Amino acid sequence: FKIWDSFLYEGPKVIFRFALALFKYKEEEILKLQDSTSIFKYLRSFTRTVLDARKLMGIAFRDLNPFPLRQIRNRRAFHLEKVRLELLELEAMREDFLRERGTDLEKRDLISEDEEDG
């Protein structure tokens, strides 16, 4: 209930604060995970293992202080740009793959036609 009380008092920023506190709470375990599949699998259920509400509140309001909205916006913009660049790179790789695949399919079709003529 303390999370809801905080939310009603401070607004939506608190939800973000608690989300970060959850990650901080389980930071050591998360950092041990080696690949994205295991990370996603862990993230689906890790909140069930957060049993100490006082510790979570302490992380959220003591360890993550100060928590200015301006800093959040700056970090969000910085990381959003990094994600956009990664997506552009992935899209370029996908287009290269599809282009190569198309060329390979065309070659395969040409070989088939030559075999039929021969």
N, CA, C and O atoms as a Tinker XYZ file with bonds, in Angstrom:
   472  protein
     1  N      0.810000   -1.193000    0.000000    73     2
     2  CA     0.000000    0.000000    0.000000    64     1     3
     3  C      0.855000    1.258000    0.000000    63     2     4     5
     4  O      0.414000    2.311000   -0.460000    81     3
     5  N      2.047000    1.156000    0.502000    73     3     6
     6  CA     2.895000    2.340000    0.572000    64     5     7
     7  C      3.243000    2.861000   -0.817000    63     6     8     9
     8  O      3.420000    4.064000   -1.008000    81     7
     9  N      3.341000    1.961000   -1.777000    73     7    10
    10  CA     3.621000    2.392000   -3.150000    64     9    11
    11  C      2.460000    3.234000   -3.655000    63    10    12    13
    12  O      2.675000    4.286000   -4.256000    81    11
    13  N      1.239000    2.787000   -3.420000    73    11    14
    14  CA     0.067000    3.546000   -3.869000    64    13    15
    15  C     -0.028000    4.883000   -3.147000    63    14    16    17
    16  O     -0.370000    5.897000   -3.754000    81    15
    17  N      0.273000    4.885000   -1.852000    73    15    18
    18  CA     0.268000    6.152000   -1.113000    64    17    19
    19  C      1.271000    7.119000   -1.730000    63    18    20    21
    20  O      0.975000    8.300000   -1.919000    81    19
    21  N      2.455000    6.610000   -2.042000    73    19    22
    22  CA     3.488000    7.441000   -2.652000    64    21    23
    23  C      3.042000    7.947000   -4.018000    63    22    24    25
    24  O      3.258000    9.108000   -4.365000    81    23
    25  N      2.413000    7.054000   -4.792000    73    23    26
    26  CA     1.930000    7.426000   -6.118000    64    25    27
    27  C      0.896000    8.542000   -6.024000    63    26    28    29
    28  O      0.951000    9.513000   -6.779000    81    27
    29  N     -0.039000    8.401000   -5.101000    73    27    30
    30  CA    -1.076000    9.414000   -4.961000    64    29    31
    31  C     -0.507000   10.743000   -4.469000    63    30    32    33
    32  O     -1.034000   11.806000   -4.796000    81    31
    33  N      0.559000   10.683000   -3.689000    73    31    34
    34  CA     1.166000   11.903000   -3.166000    64    33    35
    35  C      2.087000   12.575000   -4.189000    63    34    36    37
    36  O      2.030000   13.792000   -4.364000    81    35
    37  N      2.947000   11.782000   -4.874000    73    35    38
    38  CA     3.969000   12.358000   -5.748000    64    37    39
    39  C      3.653000   12.258000   -7.236000    63    38    40    41
    40  O      4.247000   12.983000   -8.034000    81    39
    41  N      2.748000   11.392000   -7.621000    73    39    42
    42  CA     2.396000   11.264000   -9.027000    64    41    43
    43  C      3.126000   10.124000   -9.716000    63    42    44    45
    44  O      3.755000    9.293000   -9.060000    81    43
    45  N      3.040000   10.086000  -11.063000    73    43    46
    46  CA     3.556000    8.949000  -11.838000    64    45    47
    47  C      5.067000    8.741000  -11.737000    63    46    48    49
    48  O      5.559000    7.650000  -12.026000    81    47
    49  N      5.789000    9.753000  -11.340000    73    47    50
    50  CA     7.235000    9.609000  -11.185000    64    49    51
    51  C      7.571000    8.478000  -10.209000    63    50    52    53
    52  O      8.603000    7.823000  -10.348000    81    51
    53  N      6.706000    8.255000   -9.232000    73    51    54
    54  CA     6.937000    7.224000   -8.217000    64    53    55
    55  C      6.920000    5.825000   -8.837000    63    54    56    57
    56  O      7.680000    4.952000   -8.418000    81    55
    57  N      6.067000    5.613000   -9.820000    73    55    58
    58  CA     6.020000    4.302000  -10.480000    64    57    59
    59  C      7.377000    4.011000  -11.112000    63    58    60    61
    60  O      7.896000    2.901000  -10.992000    81    59
    61  N      7.946000    4.997000  -11.779000    73    59    62
    62  CA     9.271000    4.842000  -12.380000    64    61    63
    63  C     10.319000    4.603000  -11.293000    63    62    64    65
    64  O     11.204000    3.763000  -11.454000    81    63
    65  N     10.220000    5.333000  -10.204000    73    63    66
    66  CA    11.153000    5.178000   -9.080000    64    65    67
    67  C     11.111000    3.741000   -8.551000    63    66    68    69
    68  O     12.158000    3.138000   -8.313000    81    67
    69  N      9.913000    3.194000   -8.366000    73    67    70
    70  CA     9.795000    1.835000   -7.852000    64    69    71
    71  C     10.242000    0.800000   -8.879000    63    70    72    73
    72  O     10.789000   -0.239000   -8.509000    81    71
    73  N     10.021000    1.067000  -10.141000    73    71    74
    74  CA    10.506000    0.153000  -11.175000    64    73    75
    75  C     12.028000    0.068000  -11.105000    63    74    76    77
    76  O     12.598000   -1.022000  -11.150000    81    75
    77  N     12.677000    1.212000  -10.996000    73    75    78
    78  CA    14.139000    1.213000  -10.865000    64    77    79
    79  C     14.572000    0.558000   -9.558000    63    78    80    81
    80  O     15.581000   -0.146000   -9.522000    81    79
    81  N     13.821000    0.783000   -8.495000    73    79    82
    82  CA    14.144000    0.173000   -7.199000    64    81    83
    83  C     14.058000   -1.354000   -7.289000    63    82    84    85
    84  O     14.866000   -2.061000   -6.687000    81    83
    85  N     13.080000   -1.858000   -8.040000    73    83    86
    86  CA    12.985000   -3.310000   -8.220000    64    85    87
    87  C     14.238000   -3.857000   -8.903000    63    86    88    89
    88  O     14.773000   -4.889000   -8.499000    81    87
    89  N     14.700000   -3.159000   -9.939000    73    87    90
    90  CA    15.921000   -3.600000  -10.624000    64    89    91
    91  C     17.127000   -3.521000   -9.687000    63    90    92    93
    92  O     17.972000   -4.415000   -9.677000    81    91
    93  N     17.199000   -2.457000   -8.910000    73    91    94
    94  CA    18.301000   -2.305000   -7.966000    64    93    95
    95  C     18.244000   -3.397000   -6.892000    63    94    96    97
    96  O     19.280000   -3.921000   -6.483000    81    95
    97  N     17.059000   -3.730000   -6.447000    73    95    98
    98  CA    16.839000   -4.759000   -5.430000    64    97    99
    99  C     17.433000   -6.094000   -5.891000    63    98   100   101
   100  O     18.034000   -6.816000   -5.096000    81    99
   101  N     17.267000   -6.412000   -7.150000    73    99   102
   102  CA    17.726000   -7.693000   -7.698000    64   101   103
   103  C     18.929000   -7.533000   -8.636000    63   102   104   105
   104  O     19.195000   -8.407000   -9.461000    81   103
   105  N     19.638000   -6.439000   -8.508000    73   103   106
   106  CA    20.741000   -6.123000   -9.415000    64   105   107
   107  C     21.777000   -7.237000   -9.536000    63   106   108   109
   108  O     22.174000   -7.596000  -10.645000    81   107
   109  N     22.209000   -7.777000   -8.420000    73   107   110
   110  CA    23.250000   -8.823000   -8.464000    64   109   111
   111  C     22.786000  -10.037000   -9.264000    63   110   112   113
   112  O     23.543000  -10.582000  -10.067000    81   111
   113  N     21.558000  -10.455000   -9.047000    73   111   114
   114  CA    21.033000  -11.619000   -9.762000    64   113   115
   115  C     20.871000  -11.319000  -11.252000    63   114   116   117
   116  O     21.174000  -12.165000  -12.094000    81   115
   117  N     20.399000  -10.130000  -11.572000    73   115   118
   118  CA    20.206000   -9.756000  -12.978000    64   117   119
   119  C     21.543000   -9.714000  -13.707000    63   118   120   121
   120  O     21.642000  -10.163000  -14.849000    81   119
   121  N     22.565000   -9.183000  -13.059000    73   119   122
   122  CA    23.880000   -9.071000  -13.699000    64   121   123
   123  C     24.542000  -10.421000  -13.934000    63   122   124   125
   124  O     25.446000  -10.525000  -14.763000    81   123
   125  N     24.116000  -11.441000  -13.232000    73   123   126
   126  CA    24.667000  -12.782000  -13.435000    64   125   127
   127  C     24.121000  -13.448000  -14.702000    63   126   128   129
   128  O     24.719000  -14.393000  -15.216000    81   127
   129  N     23.000000  -12.959000  -15.198000    73   127   130
   130  CA    22.383000  -13.556000  -16.379000    64   129   131
   131  C     23.192000  -13.213000  -17.618000    63   130   132   133
   132  O     23.661000  -12.085000  -17.770000    81   131
   133  N     23.353000  -14.192000  -18.504000    73   131   134
   134  CA    24.291000  -14.049000  -19.610000    64   133   135
   135  C     23.674000  -13.697000  -20.955000    63   134   136   137
   136  O     24.352000  -13.124000  -21.808000    81   135
   137  N     22.406000  -14.025000  -21.164000    73   135   138
   138  CA    21.834000  -13.781000  -22.486000    64   137   139
   139  C     20.436000  -13.199000  -22.341000    63   138   140   141
   140  O     19.830000  -13.261000  -21.272000    81   139
   141  N     19.932000  -12.632000  -23.435000    73   139   142
   142  CA    18.644000  -11.946000  -23.384000    64   141   143
   143  C     17.495000  -12.894000  -23.052000    63   142   144   145
   144  O     16.539000  -12.489000  -22.390000    81   143
   145  N     17.571000  -14.123000  -23.491000    73   143   146
   146  CA    16.498000  -15.076000  -23.196000    64   145   147
   147  C     16.376000  -15.304000  -21.695000    63   146   148   149
   148  O     15.274000  -15.273000  -21.147000    81   147
   149  N     17.491000  -15.531000  -21.037000    73   147   150
   150  CA    17.436000  -15.761000  -19.587000    64   149   151
   151  C     17.030000  -14.486000  -18.847000    63   150   152   153
   152  O     16.360000  -14.560000  -17.817000    81   151
   153  N     17.422000  -13.330000  -19.355000    73   151   154
   154  CA    17.021000  -12.062000  -18.731000    64   153   155
   155  C     15.510000  -11.888000  -18.832000    63   154   156   157
   156  O     14.854000  -11.576000  -17.838000    81   155
   157  N     14.949000  -12.088000  -20.033000    73   155   158
   158  CA    13.506000  -11.940000  -20.206000    64   157   159
   159  C     12.735000  -12.936000  -19.342000    63   158   160   161
   160  O     11.714000  -12.599000  -18.742000    81   159
   161  N     13.234000  -14.149000  -19.290000    73   159   162
   162  CA    12.579000  -15.177000  -18.474000    64   161   163
   163  C     12.601000  -14.774000  -17.001000    63   162   164   165
   164  O     11.599000  -14.921000  -16.301000    81   163
   165  N     13.727000  -14.271000  -16.538000    73   163   166
   166  CA    13.861000  -13.837000  -15.144000    64   165   167
   167  C     12.946000  -12.646000  -14.857000    63   166   168   169
   168  O     12.281000  -12.610000  -13.822000    81   167
   169  N     12.910000  -11.684000  -15.761000    73   167   170
   170  CA    12.118000  -10.481000  -15.539000    64   169   171
   171  C     10.622000  -10.765000  -15.466000    63   170   172   173
   172  O      9.879000  -10.013000  -14.835000    81   171
   173  N     10.179000  -11.835000  -16.098000    73   171   174
   174  CA     8.758000  -12.180000  -16.041000    64   173   175
   175  C      8.304000  -12.563000  -14.641000    63   174   176   177
   176  O      7.132000  -12.405000  -14.302000    81   175
   177  N      9.224000  -13.066000  -13.829000    73   175   178
   178  CA     8.786000  -13.586000  -12.534000    64   177   179
   179  C      9.554000  -13.037000  -11.331000    63   178   180   181
   180  O      9.246000  -13.402000  -10.197000    81   179
   181  N     10.533000  -12.181000  -11.547000    73   179   182
   182  CA    11.391000  -11.801000  -10.424000    64   181   183
   183  C     10.673000  -10.989000   -9.355000    63   182   184   185
   184  O     11.103000  -10.985000   -8.201000    81   183
   185  N      9.589000  -10.301000   -9.707000    73   183   186
   186  CA     8.897000   -9.496000   -8.694000    64   185   187
   187  C      8.258000  -10.363000   -7.611000    63   186   188   189
   188  O      7.993000   -9.882000   -6.509000    81   187
   189  N      8.011000  -11.625000   -7.914000    73   187   190
   190  CA     7.435000  -12.533000   -6.913000    64   189   191
   191  C      8.426000  -12.841000   -5.789000    63   190   192   193
   192  O      8.037000  -13.293000   -4.712000    81   191
   193  N      9.708000  -12.591000   -6.053000    73   191   194
   194  CA    10.730000  -12.897000   -5.049000    64   193   195
   195  C     11.105000  -11.675000   -4.214000    63   194   196   197
   196  O     11.956000  -11.771000   -3.330000    81   195
   197  N     10.485000  -10.535000   -4.482000    73   195   198
   198  CA    10.741000   -9.329000   -3.694000    64   197   199
   199  C      9.804000   -9.378000   -2.492000    63   198   200   201
   200  O      8.613000   -9.085000   -2.601000    81   199
   201  N     10.357000   -9.751000   -1.360000    73   199   202
   202  CA     9.529000   -9.990000   -0.179000    64   201   203
   203  C      9.688000   -8.925000    0.904000    63   202   204   205
   204  O      8.849000   -8.818000    1.798000    81   203
   205  N     10.747000   -8.147000    0.826000    73   203   206
   206  CA    11.022000   -7.161000    1.869000    64   205   207
   207  C     10.596000   -5.769000    1.406000    63   206   208   209
   208  O     11.353000   -5.070000    0.733000    81   207
   209  N      9.373000   -5.376000    1.777000    73   207   210
   210  CA     8.827000   -4.088000    1.352000    64   209   211
   211  C      9.632000   -2.922000    1.919000    63   210   212   213
   212  O      9.794000   -1.897000    1.258000    81   211
   213  N     10.134000   -3.080000    3.141000    73   211   214
   214  CA    10.933000   -1.991000    3.744000    64   213   215
   215  C     12.224000   -1.764000    2.956000    63   214   216   217
   216  O     12.637000   -0.627000    2.727000    81   215
   217  N     12.842000   -2.855000    2.554000    73   215   218
   218  CA    14.072000   -2.734000    1.768000    64   217   219
   219  C     13.771000   -2.050000    0.437000    63   218   220   221
   220  O     14.525000   -1.178000    0.007000    81   219
   221  N     12.677000   -2.436000   -0.219000    73   219   222
   222  CA    12.295000   -1.819000   -1.492000    64   221   223
   223  C     12.024000   -0.332000   -1.308000    63   222   224   225
   224  O     12.469000    0.482000   -2.118000    81   223
   225  N     11.300000    0.031000   -0.257000    73   223   226
   226  CA    11.038000    1.445000    0.029000    64   225   227
   227  C     12.344000    2.192000    0.293000    63   226   228   229
   228  O     12.518000    3.326000   -0.153000    81   227
   229  N     13.257000    1.551000    1.019000    73   227   230
   230  CA    14.545000    2.185000    1.294000    64   229   231
   231  C     15.324000    2.451000    0.019000    63   230   232   233
   232  O     15.908000    3.522000   -0.150000    81   231
   233  N     15.329000    1.484000   -0.868000    73   231   234
   234  CA    16.021000    1.665000   -2.148000    64   233   235
   235  C     15.361000    2.794000   -2.937000    63   234   236   237
   236  O     16.038000    3.663000   -3.487000    81   235
   237  N     14.039000    2.768000   -2.985000    73   235   238
   238  CA    13.305000    3.745000   -3.783000    64   237   239
   239  C     13.492000    5.171000   -3.276000    63   238   240   241
   240  O     13.630000    6.095000   -4.077000    81   239
   241  N     13.498000    5.361000   -1.963000    73   239   242
   242  CA    13.507000    6.726000   -1.437000    64   241   243
   243  C     14.810000    7.151000   -0.773000    63   242   244   245
   244  O     15.023000    8.343000   -0.552000    81   243
   245  N     15.673000    6.218000   -0.456000    73   243   246
   246  CA    16.942000    6.594000    0.144000    64   245   247
   247  C     18.063000    6.452000   -0.891000    63   246   248   249
   248  O     18.800000    7.403000   -1.150000    81   247
   249  N     18.182000    5.266000   -1.474000    73   247   250
   250  CA    19.282000    4.997000   -2.403000    64   249   251
   251  C     19.137000    5.739000   -3.729000    63   250   252   253
   252  O     20.136000    6.119000   -4.340000    81   251
   253  N     17.915000    5.945000   -4.170000    73   251   254
   254  CA    17.693000    6.614000   -5.460000    64   253   255
   255  C     17.404000    8.104000   -5.307000    63   254   256   257
   256  O     16.813000    8.712000   -6.200000    81   255
   257  N     17.805000    8.689000   -4.207000    73   255   258
   258  CA    17.607000   10.126000   -4.014000    64   257   259
   259  C     18.877000   10.875000   -4.329000    63   258   260   261
   260  O     19.957000   10.350000   -4.057000    81   259
   261  N     18.818000   12.038000   -4.871000    73   259   262
   262  CA    17.640000   12.727000   -5.392000    64   261   263
   263  C     17.171000   12.072000   -6.693000    63   262   264   265
   264  O     17.903000   11.310000   -7.323000    81   263
   265  N     15.955000   12.384000   -7.069000    73   263   266
   266  CA    15.348000   11.758000   -8.243000    64   265   267
   267  C     14.623000   12.830000   -9.073000    63   266   268   269
   268  O     13.402000   12.784000   -9.226000    81   267
   269  N     15.376000   13.780000   -9.599000    73   267   270
   270  CA    14.739000   14.884000  -10.325000    64   269   271
   271  C     14.197000   14.445000  -11.690000    63   270   272   273
   272  O     14.830000   13.670000  -12.408000    81   271
   273  N     13.035000   14.949000  -12.021000    73   271   274
   274  CA    12.387000   14.618000  -13.285000    64   273   275
   275  C     13.236000   15.051000  -14.475000    63   274   276   277
   276  O     13.224000   14.387000  -15.511000    81   275
   277  N     13.956000   16.130000  -14.348000    73   275   278
   278  CA    14.830000   16.598000  -15.432000    64   277   279
   279  C     15.904000   15.556000  -15.752000    63   278   280   281
   280  O     16.197000   15.293000  -16.919000    81   279
   281  N     16.480000   14.974000  -14.713000    73   279   282
   282  CA    17.496000   13.941000  -14.908000    64   281   283
   283  C     16.906000   12.716000  -15.609000    63   282   284   285
   284  O     17.543000   12.118000  -16.475000    81   283
   285  N     15.698000   12.357000  -15.228000    73   283   286
   286  CA    15.023000   11.222000  -15.868000    64   285   287
   287  C     14.826000   11.508000  -17.350000    63   286   288   289
   288  O     15.103000   10.654000  -18.192000    81   287
   289  N     14.348000   12.707000  -17.671000    73   287   290
   290  CA    14.124000   13.069000  -19.079000    64   289   291
   291  C     15.426000   13.063000  -19.869000    63   290   292   293
   292  O     15.459000   12.598000  -21.008000    81   291
   293  N     16.496000   13.574000  -19.274000    73   291   294
   294  CA    17.796000   13.586000  -19.952000    64   293   295
   295  C     18.296000   12.172000  -20.218000    63   294   296   297
   296  O     18.767000   11.871000  -21.315000    81   295
   297  N     18.195000   11.324000  -19.233000    73   295   298
   298  CA    18.639000    9.936000  -19.408000    64   297   299
   299  C     17.772000    9.206000  -20.423000    63   298   300   301
   300  O     18.278000    8.433000  -21.236000    81   299
   301  N     16.480000    9.449000  -20.377000    73   299   302
   302  CA    15.568000    8.827000  -21.330000    64   301   303
   303  C     15.927000    9.249000  -22.757000    63   302   304   305
   304  O     15.976000    8.411000  -23.657000    81   303
   305  N     16.177000   10.535000  -22.964000    73   303   306
   306  CA    16.540000   11.036000  -24.298000    64   305   307
   307  C     17.856000   10.422000  -24.763000    63   306   308   309
   308  O     17.978000   10.019000  -25.919000    81   307
   309  N     18.832000   10.349000  -23.874000    73   307   310
   310  CA    20.134000    9.772000  -24.216000    64   309   311
   311  C     19.988000    8.319000  -24.655000    63   310   312   313
   312  O     20.501000    7.924000  -25.702000    81   311
   313  N     19.292000    7.535000  -23.856000    73   311   314
   314  CA    19.152000    6.113000  -24.161000    64   313   315
   315  C     18.214000    5.864000  -25.325000    63   314   316   317
   316  O     18.390000    4.898000  -26.067000    81   315
   317  N     17.223000    6.720000  -25.495000    73   315   318
   318  CA    16.331000    6.593000  -26.638000    64   317   319
   319  C     17.110000    6.768000  -27.937000    63   318   320   321
   320  O     16.872000    6.053000  -28.910000    81   319
   321  N     18.030000    7.708000  -27.948000    73   319   322
   322  CA    18.861000    7.914000  -29.140000    64   321   323
   323  C     19.739000    6.689000  -29.399000    63   322   324   325
   324  O     19.910000    6.287000  -30.550000    81   323
   325  N     20.290000    6.099000  -28.353000    73   323   326
   326  CA    21.089000    4.885000  -28.523000    64   325   327
   327  C     20.253000    3.749000  -29.095000    63   326   328   329
   328  O     20.708000    3.017000  -29.975000    81   327
   329  N     19.036000    3.603000  -28.599000    73   327   330
   330  CA    18.148000    2.544000  -29.093000    64   329   331
   331  C     17.790000    2.804000  -30.552000    63   330   332   333
   332  O     17.764000    1.874000  -31.358000    81   331
   333  N     17.516000    4.053000  -30.897000    73   331   334
   334  CA    17.201000    4.380000  -32.297000    64   333   335
   335  C     18.357000    4.031000  -33.231000    63   334   336   337
   336  O     18.145000    3.487000  -34.315000    81   335
   337  N     19.576000    4.348000  -32.806000    73   335   338
   338  CA    20.743000    4.020000  -33.627000    64   337   339
   339  C     20.899000    2.508000  -33.781000    63   338   340   341
   340  O     21.214000    2.021000  -34.866000    81   339
   341  N     20.680000    1.775000  -32.705000    73   339   342
   342  CA    20.751000    0.313000  -32.780000    64   341   343
   343  C     19.684000   -0.236000  -33.727000    63   342   344   345
   344  O     19.947000   -1.157000  -34.500000    81   343
   345  N     18.488000    0.329000  -33.663000    73   343   346
   346  CA    17.415000   -0.125000  -34.550000    64   345   347
   347  C     17.738000    0.166000  -36.014000    63   346   348   349
   348  O     17.446000   -0.649000  -36.890000    81   347
   349  N     18.338000    1.322000  -36.280000    73   347   350
   350  CA    18.748000    1.637000  -37.652000    64   349   351
   351  C     19.793000    0.643000  -38.145000    63   350   352   353
   352  O     19.745000    0.190000  -39.288000    81   351
   353  N     20.729000    0.313000  -37.274000    73   351   354
   354  CA    21.771000   -0.659000  -37.622000    64   353   355
   355  C     21.160000   -2.038000  -37.891000    63   354   356   357
   356  O     21.530000   -2.710000  -38.853000    81   355
   357  N     20.235000   -2.445000  -37.042000    73   355   358
   358  CA    19.564000   -3.734000  -37.240000    64   357   359
   359  C     18.753000   -3.740000  -38.535000    63   358   360   361
   360  O     18.723000   -4.744000  -39.246000    81   359
   361  N     18.106000   -2.638000  -38.836000    73   359   362
   362  CA    17.329000   -2.551000  -40.070000    64   361   363
   363  C     18.238000   -2.655000  -41.292000    63   362   364   365
   364  O     17.887000   -3.306000  -42.276000    81   363
   365  N     19.403000   -2.016000  -41.229000    73   363   366
   366  CA    20.361000   -2.111000  -42.330000    64   365   367
   367  C     20.847000   -3.550000  -42.498000    63   366   368   369
   368  O     20.986000   -4.033000  -43.622000    81   367
   369  N     21.101000   -4.228000  -41.393000    73   367   370
   370  CA    21.524000   -5.627000  -41.454000    64   369   371
   371  C     20.417000   -6.500000  -42.051000    63   370   372   373
   372  O     20.691000   -7.399000  -42.846000    81   371
   373  N     19.176000   -6.232000  -41.665000    73   371   374
   374  CA    18.049000   -6.994000  -42.183000    64   373   375
   375  C     17.904000   -6.786000  -43.693000    63   374   376   377
   376  O     17.663000   -7.734000  -44.441000    81   375
   377  N     18.055000   -5.536000  -44.129000    73   375   378
   378  CA    17.947000   -5.249000  -45.560000    64   377   379
   379  C     19.071000   -5.932000  -46.338000    63   378   380   381
   380  O     18.837000   -6.463000  -47.424000    81   379
   381  N     20.293000   -5.923000  -45.789000    73   379   382
   382  CA    21.414000   -6.623000  -46.433000    64   381   383
   383  C     21.119000   -8.114000  -46.543000    63   382   384   385
   384  O     21.355000   -8.732000  -47.581000    81   383
   385  N     20.605000   -8.677000  -45.464000    73   383   386
   386  CA    20.277000  -10.102000  -45.460000    64   385   387
   387  C     19.232000  -10.427000  -46.524000    63   386   388   389
   388  O     19.382000  -11.377000  -47.292000    81   387
   389  N     18.171000   -9.619000  -46.555000    73   387   390
   390  CA    17.112000   -9.869000  -47.535000    64   389   391
   391  C     17.617000   -9.691000  -48.962000    63   390   392   393
   392  O     17.224000  -10.434000  -49.861000    81   391
   393  N     18.487000   -8.705000  -49.169000    73   391   394
   394  CA    19.059000   -8.486000  -50.497000    64   393   395
   395  C     19.908000   -9.686000  -50.909000    63   394   396   397
   396  O     19.795000  -10.163000  -52.038000    81   395
   397  N     20.752000  -10.175000  -50.012000    73   395   398
   398  CA    21.582000  -11.352000  -50.304000    64   397   399
   399  C     20.714000  -12.580000  -50.536000    63   398   400   401
   400  O     20.975000  -13.375000  -51.438000    81   399
   401  N     19.707000  -12.724000  -49.737000    73   399   402
   402  CA    18.808000  -13.867000  -49.870000    64   401   403
   403  C     18.100000  -13.828000  -51.228000    63   402   404   405
   404  O     17.946000  -14.856000  -51.887000    81   403
   405  N     17.675000  -12.636000  -51.635000    73   403   406
   406  CA    17.034000  -12.487000  -52.935000    64   405   407
   407  C     17.972000  -12.842000  -54.063000    63   406   408   409
   408  O     17.566000  -13.488000  -55.029000    81   407
   409  N     19.233000  -12.425000  -53.954000    73   407   410
   410  CA    20.238000  -12.753000  -54.969000    64   409   411
   411  C     20.474000  -14.250000  -55.018000    63   410   412   413
   412  O     20.585000  -14.828000  -56.099000    81   411
   413  N     20.551000  -14.886000  -53.847000    73   411   414
   414  CA    20.741000  -16.338000  -53.800000    64   413   415
   415  C     19.558000  -17.067000  -54.430000    63   414   416   417
   416  O     19.746000  -18.055000  -55.140000    81   415
   417  N     18.354000  -16.594000  -54.177000    73   415   418
   418  CA    17.171000  -17.226000  -54.765000    64   417   419
   419  C     17.161000  -17.067000  -56.285000    63   418   420   421
   420  O     16.789000  -17.988000  -57.011000    81   419
   421  N     17.571000  -15.893000  -56.755000    73   419   422
   422  CA    17.637000  -15.668000  -58.200000    64   421   423
   423  C     18.655000  -16.609000  -58.836000    63   422   424   425
   424  O     18.388000  -17.177000  -59.895000    81   423
   425  N     19.815000  -16.783000  -58.210000    73   423   426
   426  CA    20.841000  -17.687000  -58.730000    64   425   427
   427  C     20.314000  -19.115000  -58.765000    63   426   428   429
   428  O     20.542000  -19.847000  -59.729000    81   427
   429  N     19.608000  -19.504000  -57.708000    73   427   430
   430  CA    19.064000  -20.843000  -57.641000    64   429   431
   431  C     18.042000  -21.060000  -58.770000    63   430   432   433
   432  O     18.005000  -22.133000  -59.373000    81   431
   433  N     17.224000  -20.053000  -59.051000    73   431   434
   434  CA    16.249000  -20.140000  -60.143000    64   433   435
   435  C     16.953000  -20.254000  -61.486000    63   434   436   437
   436  O     16.522000  -21.016000  -62.352000    81   435
   437  N     18.054000  -19.488000  -61.668000    73   435   438
   438  CA    18.800000  -19.548000  -62.919000    64   437   439
   439  C     19.420000  -20.921000  -63.126000    63   438   440   441
   440  O     19.414000  -21.451000  -64.237000    81   439
   441  N     19.944000  -21.485000  -62.077000    73   439   442
   442  CA    20.547000  -22.812000  -62.162000    64   441   443
   443  C     19.478000  -23.832000  -62.538000    63   442   444   445
   444  O     19.719000  -24.706000  -63.371000    81   443
   445  N     18.302000  -23.725000  -61.932000    73   443   446
   446  CA    17.217000  -24.656000  -62.236000    64   445   447
   447  C     16.815000  -24.561000  -63.702000    63   446   448   449
   448  O     16.591000  -25.585000  -64.348000    81   447
   449  N     16.721000  -23.350000  -64.233000    73   447   450
   450  CA    16.343000  -23.169000  -65.630000    64   449   451
   451  C     17.407000  -23.744000  -66.561000    63   450   452   453
   452  O     17.080000  -24.353000  -67.579000    81   451
   453  N     18.692000  -23.548000  -66.208000    73   451   454
   454  CA    19.779000  -24.086000  -67.027000    64   453   455
   455  C     19.737000  -25.607000  -67.042000    63   454   456   457
   456  O     19.969000  -26.222000  -68.083000    81   455
   457  N     19.444000  -26.222000  -65.896000    73   455   458
   458  CA    19.372000  -27.673000  -65.821000    64   457   459
   459  C     18.223000  -28.204000  -66.670000    63   458   460   461
   460  O     18.336000  -29.264000  -67.285000    81   459
   461  N     17.122000  -27.463000  -66.699000    73   459   462
   462  CA    15.969000  -27.890000  -67.504000    64   461   463
   463  C     16.291000  -27.823000  -68.993000    63   462   464   465
   464  O     15.849000  -28.675000  -69.765000    81   463
   465  N     17.076000  -26.793000  -69.407000    73   463   466
   466  CA    17.429000  -26.623000  -70.809000    64   465   467
   467  C     18.457000  -27.660000  -71.257000    63   466   468   469
   468  O     18.463000  -28.070000  -72.418000    81   467
   469  N     19.315000  -28.078000  -70.351000    73   467   470
   470  CA    20.450000  -28.923000  -70.671000    64   469   471
   471  C     20.096000  -30.306000  -70.947000    63   470   472
   472  O     20.973000  -31.122000  -71.231000    81   471
